[in-house]
Amino acid sequence: MSHILVNVAWPYANGPRHIGHVAGFGVPSDVYARYERMKGNDVLMVSGTDEHGTPILVEAEKEGLTAQELANRYNRVIAKDLCDLGLSYDLFTRTTTGNHEHVVQEMFTQCLKNGYIYKGTQQVAISPSTGRTLPDRYIEGECPICHAEGARGDQCDACGNELDPDELINPVSKINGETPRFEETEHYFLDLPALAEANLAWLNTREGWRTNVINFSKGLFKEVKPRAITRDIDWGIPVPVKGWIDNPNKKLYVWFDAVIGYLSASIEWARRQGDPELWRQWWNDPSCPAYYFMGKDNITFHSQIWPSEMLAYNGQGSKGGETGKLGPLNMPEQVVASEFMTMEGKKFSSSRGIVIYVKDILSRYPVDAVRYYISIAGPESSDSDFTWAEFVRHNNEELASSWGNLVNRVANLIAKNFGEIPALDEDSMTDEDRALLNETRGAFATVGGFIENHHQKAGLIEAMRVVGDINKYISATEPWKIKDDEKRLGTVLHVAAQAVSDANHLLAPFLPHASQKVWEALGGKGVFSPLPRLEEVEDLDKPGFEYPIITGDYKLGETVHPWESEPIEVGAPVAKPTPIFAKIPKEAVEEELARFDEALAARRAAEAERLAAEKAKLAAEEKAE
């Protein structure tokens, strides 16, 4: 048994998550974690809501809430959505915990001690109308390097170069379109140049990464500059330095603290297990691989920023240094980044109303239909497009007609003819029977190999190919025509049931909810595919601060079945089944497109009204002056 660390990108708590988000970080990480557990490995899967930074303040102000109140609201919304999606976190927590604050400050202090954090000055963008610091990502302009429009204050997506807001040509605030002013203020910086050689040397040892990810990651080191890790802001983690710790307007910035969440969540998980040092088995043992799942817009933070923070903490940059009490921390084994998913040809955008929220789609369609579509048509290695027509087609043709119908046919034939799983009569077996069982047993290595190497779409396609061959076997053997040979009929149905059981194991990481139903349809008892649960907990360090976590019980041999062919139980009762998957009416496509158009029109009208009110307010203030 090996320890496997699955670190999942932290969704930002300024609104509910949409399908584009979970196609990048959610479903792929869960498929991988479930597969590794079935293999017998000890998986620790962690994440949480990312809750600091200016965007939270901006959204809170819009809604008349404090930043903490807004974070509390969306922490609950996001946690429920991800739990409903079946994402099997060992711990899904948040970045406003006392535990996270302590771990972040420990990381900062040791990096500062080792010389990789230093104090300097920087030009920062200020909103003229509010006096508040503007986040880098909320400033757009022309890229000074490639001259593409729409470059952000932290990087240009067109050329991939990192930027500072004051470098942009004709910068404007995305919040209200005003031109920011720039002021020089004192901040702490992460000395990325002093860590670049060690970081790039580590990247050069990486094997098996997706080509786009490794190439982009190495490209980040063509020109490396220090990055400020503090901001003039009142919402964030206090800077643990004398003269700064009590300053209400100087905080560690969100991108520095959020990536540390993987470590702090692991520590919180261990503390909640009653063994505060248990997390070290995943973080301090160099034989334990760590896999990070995200969308491609987060590659920079996982192949440059977070590795640099760990190298700085470990004292492994050009300045040397000592390892802190939490280390030595393991570097990532692999950054598994997906491309972008669009919606009906348009880029997902909550602010523009081009969105399908997780809650909404799960309220109308089966959760595993959503997981299946993301897995079979998601942005694994290239951009993909969510269309309602394809969503319905995949569900109806593949899940309902091929897989669901197969399960129902086999279970119904067994229920009708035997009422239980029949015995296998070796003497009546044919080459055709043996070939099918050899195929389904052999598929574990093939499908598993694809998942292991993060080619989940290929793994799912192979599993569904096996389903197709089982269907062909049923059509060829025609068990409904076997009238006078009970042993042969029993053998055919036993072989079919065993093959279906094997296919169910292969599909379990992708379809955990349906796989439980298939298991029960063939007479299985107990938990086959464990699902996560929400628990209300109190913060370990801040009495009275309560929040929901996602957790679960995932134990091989108890709630998790192995990644191998398990013999079905002869004599297990099999009743007439109910459908595993139902077809979605084709009319749903037009209904969803109409629903989208109505919601988009309403959102645009509301946004126009908001901007008009804001403009009127500014005009009134100018007149008053």
C-alpha positions in Angstrom: 0.0 0.0 0.0 1.3 3.5 -0.9 0.2 6.9 0.4 -1.2 9.1 -2.4 -1.9 12.8 -1.8 -4.6 14.3 -4.0 -4.7 18.1 -3.8 -7.7 19.8 -5.4 -7.8 23.4 -6.5 -9.6 25.7 -4.0 -12.8 27.2 -5.4 -13.1 30.9 -4.6 -15.9 31.8 -2.3 -17.4 34.8 -4.0 -20.2 32.9 -5.7 -21.5 29.4 -6.5 -19.4 27.2 -8.8 -20.4 26.3 -12.4 -19.9 23.3 -14.6 -16.8 24.8 -16.2 -15.1 24.9 -12.7 -15.8 21.4 -11.7 -14.8 20.0 -15.1 -11.3 21.3 -14.4 -10.7 20.5 -10.7 -13.7 18.5 -9.4 -14.6 15.3 -11.3 -11.1 14.5 -12.6 -9.6 14.6 -9.1 -12.4 12.4 -7.7 -12.1 9.8 -10.4 -8.4 9.5 -9.7 -8.9 9.4 -5.9 -11.6 6.7 -6.1 -9.4 4.6 -8.5 -6.4 4.8 -6.2 -8.5 3.8 -3.2 -9.8 0.8 -5.1 -6.2 -0.2 -5.9 -5.6 -0.3 -2.1 -3.7 2.9 -1.7 -4.1 5.2 1.3 -5.4 8.4 -0.4 -5.7 11.8 1.3 -7.8 14.1 -0.8 -8.1 17.7 0.5 -9.3 21.2 -0.5 -11.6 23.9 0.7 -13.0 27.3 -0.2 -10.5 30.1 -0.9 -11.9 33.1 1.1 -9.4 36.0 1.2 -8.6 38.8 -1.2 -10.2 41.9 -2.6 -12.8 40.2 -4.8 -14.5 38.9 -1.7 -14.6 42.5 -0.4 -15.9 43.9 -3.6 -18.7 41.3 -3.8 -19.5 41.7 -0.1 -19.8 45.4 -0.5 -22.3 45.0 -3.4 -24.5 42.8 -1.2 -24.2 44.9 2.0 -22.4 42.1 3.9 -19.1 41.8 5.7 -16.4 39.8 3.9 -16.7 37.0 6.5 -20.5 36.9 6.1 -20.1 36.5 2.3 -17.5 33.8 2.7 -19.7 32.0 5.1 -22.6 32.0 2.7 -20.6 30.7 -0.3 -18.6 28.3 1.7 -21.9 26.5 2.5 -23.2 26.7 -1.1 -20.0 25.4 -2.6 -19.5 22.6 0.0 -23.0 21.3 -0.6 -22.7 21.4 -4.4 -19.4 19.5 -4.4 -20.8 17.0 -1.9 -23.8 16.5 -4.1 -21.5 15.9 -7.0 -20.0 13.0 -5.1 -16.5 14.4 -4.7 -14.9 12.1 -2.1 -12.8 14.6 -0.1 -11.2 13.4 3.1 -11.5 17.0 4.2 -12.9 20.0 2.4 -12.4 23.0 4.6 -11.8 26.7 4.2 -9.0 29.3 4.5 -10.6 31.4 7.3 -9.8 28.8 9.9 -7.5 29.4 12.8 -5.5 26.4 11.7 -4.9 27.8 8.2 -3.8 31.1 9.6 -1.2 29.4 11.9 0.2 27.3 9.1 0.5 30.2 6.7 2.3 32.3 9.3 4.7 29.5 10.0 5.4 29.2 6.3 6.0 33.0 6.0 8.2 33.1 9.1 10.5 30.3 8.0 10.8 31.7 4.4 11.6 35.1 5.8 14.2 33.6 8.1 15.8 31.8 5.2 16.0 35.0 3.2 13.5 34.2 0.5 11.1 36.9 1.7 12.2 40.5 1.9 10.8 43.9 2.4 10.6 46.4 -0.5 8.3 48.9 -2.2 5.9 48.5 -5.1 3.6 50.6 -7.2 0.1 49.4 -6.3 -3.2 50.2 -8.1 -5.7 52.3 -6.1 -9.3 52.9 -7.0 -9.8 56.7 -7.1 -13.5 56.4 -6.1 -13.0 54.1 -3.1 -9.4 54.5 -2.1 -9.1 50.7 -1.9 -6.3 48.6 -3.4 -7.3 46.9 -6.6 -6.4 43.3 -7.1 -4.0 42.6 -10.0 -6.6 40.4 -11.7 -9.2 43.2 -11.6 -7.1 45.5 -13.8 -7.0 45.0 -17.6 -5.1 46.7 -20.4 -2.8 46.2 -23.3 0.1 43.8 -22.8 3.4 45.7 -22.9 5.1 42.6 -24.4 2.8 41.1 -27.0 0.4 44.1 -27.1 -2.7 41.8 -26.8 -5.8 43.5 -25.5 -7.4 42.3 -22.2 -4.1 41.4 -20.4 -4.6 41.3 -16.7 -2.5 42.9 -14.0 -0.9 39.6 -13.0 -0.3 38.0 -16.4 -1.2 38.0 -20.1 -3.1 35.0 -21.2 -2.1 35.6 -24.8 1.7 35.3 -24.3 1.8 33.8 -20.8 4.1 36.4 -19.3 3.7 37.5 -15.7 3.0 41.2 -15.3 2.6 43.9 -12.8 -0.5 46.2 -13.0 1.6 49.4 -13.6 3.2 47.8 -16.7 -0.1 47.6 -18.6 -0.8 50.1 -21.3 -4.0 52.0 -20.7 -5.0 50.1 -17.6 -8.7 50.2 -16.4 -10.5 48.7 -13.4 -12.8 45.8 -14.3 -15.0 46.8 -11.4 -16.2 50.1 -12.8 -14.1 51.0 -15.8 -12.2 53.8 -14.0 -8.5 54.4 -14.6 -6.6 53.4 -11.4 -3.9 55.6 -9.8 -0.6 54.1 -8.7 1.1 54.7 -5.3 4.3 53.3 -4.0 3.9 51.4 -0.7 6.0 49.1 1.4 5.4 45.3 1.0 7.0 41.9 1.5 8.2 40.0 -1.6 8.8 36.4 -2.4 12.2 36.2 -4.0 11.3 34.0 -7.0 14.7 34.6 -8.8 16.5 33.1 -5.8 14.3 30.0 -6.1 14.1 29.8 -9.9 17.2 27.6 -10.5 16.0 25.0 -8.0 12.4 25.2 -9.2 13.4 24.7 -12.9 15.7 21.9 -11.9 12.8 20.1 -10.3 10.6 20.8 -13.3 13.2 19.2 -15.6 12.9 15.9 -13.6 9.1 15.7 -14.2 7.9 12.9 -16.4 4.4 12.1 -17.7 3.1 15.6 -17.5 0.6 16.8 -20.1 2.6 18.5 -22.8 0.8 21.8 -22.5 1.4 21.9 -18.7 5.1 21.1 -18.7 5.8 23.5 -21.6 3.9 26.4 -20.0 5.5 25.7 -16.7 9.1 25.8 -18.0 8.2 28.9 -20.0 7.5 30.7 -16.7 11.2 30.8 -16.0 12.3 32.8 -19.1 12.1 35.9 -17.0 11.4 35.7 -13.3 10.8 38.6 -11.0 10.1 38.9 -7.2 6.3 39.1 -6.4 4.7 41.0 -3.6 3.0 38.8 -1.1 1.3 41.5 1.0 -1.4 44.1 0.1 -2.9 47.2 1.5 -6.1 45.5 2.5 -8.0 44.8 5.7 -9.2 41.3 4.7 -6.6 38.5 4.9 -4.1 36.8 7.2 -2.1 39.1 9.5 1.6 39.5 8.6 3.6 37.9 11.4 6.2 40.6 11.7 6.6 43.2 14.5 5.0 46.5 13.4 2.8 44.6 10.8 1.0 41.9 12.8 -1.4 44.5 14.3 -1.7 46.7 11.3 -5.3 46.4 10.1 -4.5 47.5 6.6 -1.5 45.2 5.8 -2.3 41.5 5.1 -0.7 38.6 3.4 -2.3 38.4 0.0 -4.7 35.7 -1.1 -2.5 33.9 -3.7 0.3 33.4 -1.2 -1.9 31.9 1.5 -4.4 29.9 -0.7 -1.8 27.4 -2.0 -0.7 26.7 1.5 -4.2 25.4 2.1 -3.2 22.0 0.8 -0.8 21.7 3.7 -3.1 23.3 6.3 -6.1 21.2 5.3 -4.0 18.1 5.7 -2.9 19.2 9.1 -6.5 20.0 10.1 -7.6 16.6 8.8 -5.0 14.9 11.0 -6.0 17.0 14.0 -9.6 15.9 13.5 -8.5 12.3 13.3 -7.0 12.7 16.8 -3.5 12.2 15.5 -2.0 15.7 14.9 1.2 14.3 13.2 -0.6 11.9 10.8 -0.4 14.3 7.9 3.4 13.9 7.8 3.0 10.5 6.1 1.8 12.3 3.0 4.0 15.4 3.2 7.4 14.4 4.7 7.8 11.0 3.1 9.6 11.5 -0.2 8.1 8.2 -1.6 4.6 9.7 -1.3 3.5 11.3 -4.6 1.3 14.4 -4.6 -1.0 15.1 -7.5 -2.6 18.6 -8.0 -5.8 19.0 -10.0 -6.9 22.3 -11.5 -7.9 24.3 -14.6 -5.1 25.6 -16.7 -5.4 29.2 -15.4 -4.0 27.9 -12.1 -0.8 26.3 -13.6 1.4 29.3 -12.6 0.5 28.9 -8.9 1.1 25.2 -8.8 4.3 24.8 -10.9 6.0 28.0 -9.9 4.6 29.8 -6.9 3.7 26.9 -4.5 6.9 24.9 -5.4 8.9 28.1 -4.7 7.2 28.6 -1.4 8.1 24.9 -0.4 11.7 25.3 -1.7 12.0 28.5 0.4 10.6 26.8 3.5 12.8 23.8 3.0 15.9 26.1 2.6 16.6 24.6 -0.9 17.0 27.8 -3.0 20.2 29.6 -3.9 20.5 31.2 -0.5 20.3 27.9 1.4 18.6 27.9 4.7 17.1 25.6 7.3 14.0 23.5 7.0 11.1 24.6 9.2 9.3 22.4 11.7 6.7 21.3 9.1 9.3 20.1 6.6 10.9 18.9 4.6 7.8 19.3 2.4 7.4 17.1 -0.7 7.3 18.8 -4.1 4.4 18.0 -6.4 4.6 14.7 -8.3 2.4 16.1 -11.1 0.3 19.2 -11.9 -2.8 17.8 -13.6 -4.3 20.8 -15.3 -7.3 20.6 -17.6 -8.1 23.0 -20.4 -11.1 25.3 -20.5 -14.7 24.3 -21.1 -17.0 26.6 -22.9 -20.8 26.6 -23.0 -22.6 26.5 -26.3 -19.6 28.1 -27.9 -19.3 30.9 -25.3 -16.8 31.3 -22.5 -18.3 30.6 -19.1 -18.7 33.8 -17.2 -20.8 34.2 -14.0 -20.7 38.0 -14.3 -22.0 37.9 -17.9 -24.6 35.2 -17.2 -23.0 32.6 -19.4 -23.2 29.9 -16.8 -24.6 26.5 -15.7 -24.4 26.3 -11.9 -23.7 23.0 -10.3 -26.8 23.3 -8.1 -29.1 24.0 -11.1 -28.0 21.1 -13.3 -28.1 18.6 -10.4 -31.6 19.8 -9.5 -32.8 18.7 -13.0 -30.6 15.8 -14.0 -29.0 12.7 -12.4 -25.6 13.5 -10.9 -23.8 10.6 -12.7 -25.1 11.9 -16.0 -23.3 15.1 -15.3 -20.1 13.3 -14.1 -20.2 11.1 -17.2 -20.5 14.0 -19.6 -17.6 15.8 -17.9 -15.5 12.7 -18.1 -16.3 11.7 -21.7 -16.5 15.2 -23.2 -14.6 17.4 -20.8 -11.5 19.6 -21.3 -8.9 17.0 -20.3 -6.2 17.9 -22.9 -7.9 20.4 -25.1 -10.7 23.0 -24.8 -14.2 21.5 -25.0 -17.7 22.8 -25.4 -20.7 21.9 -23.2 -23.8 21.7 -25.3 -27.2 20.5 -24.1 -27.7 18.4 -27.2 -24.5 16.4 -26.6 -25.3 16.1 -22.9 -28.6 14.6 -23.7 -27.1 12.3 -26.4 -24.4 10.9 -24.2 -26.9 10.2 -21.5 -29.5 8.6 -23.7 -27.3 6.6 -26.1 -24.5 5.5 -23.7 -25.7 5.6 -20.2 -29.4 4.7 -20.6 -29.5 2.6 -23.8 -26.1 0.8 -23.5 -25.1 0.5 -19.9 -28.4 1.0 -18.0 -30.3 -1.3 -20.4 -27.6 -4.0 -20.1 -27.9 -4.0 -16.3 -31.7 -4.2 -16.5 -31.7 -7.0 -19.1 -29.4 -9.2 -17.1 -31.0 -8.5 -13.7 -34.5 -9.0 -15.2 -33.5 -12.3 -16.8 -32.0 -13.6 -13.6 -35.0 -12.5 -11.5 -37.5 -14.1 -13.9 -35.7 -17.4 -14.4 -33.9 -18.0 -11.0 -34.6 -15.2 -8.5 -31.0 -15.4 -7.5 -27.5 -15.5 -9.0 -27.3 -18.9 -10.7 -24.4 -21.3 -10.4 -21.7 -21.5 -13.1 -21.6 -25.0 -14.7 -18.1 -25.5 -16.0 -19.1 -28.3 -18.3 -21.5 -26.1 -20.1 -19.1 -23.2 -20.6 -18.1 -22.3 -24.2 -15.1 -20.4 -25.6 -17.4 -17.4 -26.0 -18.1 -17.5 -22.2 -14.4 -17.7 -21.3 -13.4 -15.0 -23.8 -15.9 -12.5 -22.3 -14.7 -13.1 -18.7 -11.0 -12.9 -19.8 -11.8 -9.6 -21.5 -13.6 -8.1 -18.5 -10.8 -9.2 -16.2 -8.1 -7.9 -18.5 -9.8 -4.5 -18.7 -8.8 -3.6 -15.2 -5.1 -3.2 -16.2 -6.1 -1.3 -19.4 -8.6 1.1 -17.8 -6.5 1.5 -14.7 -3.4 2.3 -16.8 -5.3 5.2 -18.5 -6.6 6.6 -15.2 -3.1 6.2 -13.6 -1.6 8.3 -16.3 -4.4 10.9 -16.2 -6.0 9.9 -19.5 -9.4 9.4 -17.9 -11.4 9.9 -21.1 -9.6 7.0 -22.7 -10.2 4.9 -19.6 -13.9 5.6 -19.7 -14.1 4.9 -23.5 -12.4 1.6 -22.9 -14.8 0.7 -20.0 -17.7 1.5 -22.3 -16.2 -0.6 -25.1 -16.3 -3.5 -22.6 -20.0 -2.7 -21.9 -20.6 -2.9 -25.7 -19.0 -6.3 -25.9 -21.2 -7.6 -23.0 -24.2 -6.4 -24.9 -23.0 -8.3 -28.0 -22.5 -11.4 -25.8 -26.1 -11.2 -24.6 -27.4 -10.7 -28.2 -25.3 -13.7 -29.4 -26.2 -16.1 -26.7 -29.9 -15.2 -26.6 -30.6 -16.5 -23.1 -34.3 -15.8 -23.5 -34.4 -18.6 -26.0 -32.8 -21.2 -23.8 -35.8 -23.2 -22.7 -34.8 -26.8 -21.9 -31.2 -26.5 -20.6 -31.3 -24.9 -17.1 -27.6 -25.4 -16.5 -26.7 -23.7 -19.8 -29.1 -20.9 -19.1 -27.6 -20.5 -15.6 -24.1 -20.4 -17.0 -24.9 -17.8 -19.6 -26.6 -15.6 -17.0 -23.9 -16.2 -14.4 -21.2 -15.1 -17.0 -23.3 -12.1 -18.0 -23.8 -11.1 -14.3 -20.0 -11.5 -13.6 -19.2 -9.4 -16.7 -21.6 -6.7 -15.6 -20.1 -6.8 -12.1 -16.6 -6.3 -13.6 -17.8 -3.5 -15.8 -19.4 -1.9 -12.8 -16.1 -1.9 -11.0 -14.5 -0.3 -14.0 -17.1 2.5 -14.1 -17.3 3.0 -10.3 -14.7 5.9 -10.2 -16.7 7.7 -12.8 -20.3 6.8 -11.7 -20.2 6.3 -7.9 -24.0 6.8 -7.4 -25.1 4.5 -10.2 -22.5 1.8 -9.3 -24.1 1.4 -5.9 -27.4 0.8 -7.6 -25.9 -1.7 -10.1 -24.2 -3.6 -7.2 -27.6 -3.9 -5.4 -29.4 -4.9 -8.6 -27.2 -8.0 -8.8 -27.7 -9.0 -5.2 -24.9 -7.0 -3.6 -25.2 -6.0 0.1 -23.6 -3.1 1.9 -21.7 -0.1 0.6 -20.1 -0.6 -2.8 -19.2 3.0 -3.7 -18.9 5.3 -0.7 -20.2 8.8 -1.0 -19.1 11.9 0.9 -21.1 13.6 3.6 -21.4 17.1 5.0 -20.6 17.6 8.7 -21.1 20.7 10.8 -17.9 21.3 12.9 -16.4 23.9 15.2 -13.1 25.5 14.3 -10.3 23.8 16.2 -8.7 27.1 17.2 -11.6 29.7 17.2 -14.3 28.7 19.6 -17.8 29.4 18.3 -16.8 29.5 14.7 -18.7 26.8 12.9 -18.7 25.7 9.3 -19.5 22.6 7.2 -16.8 20.2 6.0 -17.0 17.5 3.4 -15.6 14.2 4.6 -16.3 10.5 4.3 -15.4 6.9 5.1 -13.3 5.3 2.4 -11.8 2.0 3.6 -10.8 -0.9 1.3 -12.7 -4.0 2.2 -15.3 -2.1 4.2 -16.7 0.7 2.0 -14.4 0.5 -1.0 -14.3 -2.5 -3.3 -11.0 -3.6 -4.9 -9.9 -2.7 -8.5 -10.2 -6.3 -9.7 -12.8 -8.9 -10.7 -14.7 -9.9 -7.6 -16.6 -13.3 -7.9 -20.3 -12.7 -7.7 -22.2 -14.5 -4.9 -24.1 -17.5 -6.1 -27.5 -17.6 -4.5 -27.6 -13.8 -3.8 -31.3 -12.8 -4.3 -32.0 -10.8 -7.5 -35.4 -9.0 -7.7 -37.0 -7.4 -10.8 -34.9 -4.2 -11.3 -35.8 -0.6 -11.6 -34.1 1.4 -14.3 -30.6 2.6 -13.4 -30.6 5.4 -15.9 -33.6 7.1 -17.6 -33.6 8.8 -20.9 -33.8 12.6 -20.9 -36.5 13.9 -23.2 -35.1 15.5 -26.4 -37.3 18.5 -25.6 -35.1 19.3 -22.7 -32.5 20.7 -25.1 -34.8 23.5 -26.3 -36.1 24.1 -22.8 -32.5 24.5 -21.4 -31.5 26.9 -24.3 -34.7 28.9 -23.6 -34.0 29.0 -19.9 -30.4 30.2 -20.6 -31.6 33.0 -22.9 -34.1 34.2 -20.3 -31.6 34.2 -17.5 -29.0 35.9 -19.6 -31.4 38.7 -20.6 -32.5 39.2 -17.0 -28.9 39.3 -15.8 -27.9 41.8 -18.5 -30.8 44.0 -17.7 -29.9 44.0 -14.0 -26.3 44.7 -14.7 -27.3 47.7 -16.9 -29.5 49.0 -14.2 -26.7 48.6 -11.6 -24.2 50.5 -13.8 -26.6 53.2 -14.5 -27.3 53.7 -10.7 -23.5 53.7 -10.1 -22.9 56.3 -12.7 -25.8 58.5 -11.4 -24.3 58.2 -7.9 -20.8 59.3 -9.1 -22.3 62.2 -11.0 -24.3 63.3 -7.9 -21.1 63.1 -5.8 -19.1 65.1 -8.3 -21.9 67.7 -8.4 -21.9 67.9 -4.6 -18.2 68.6 -4.6 
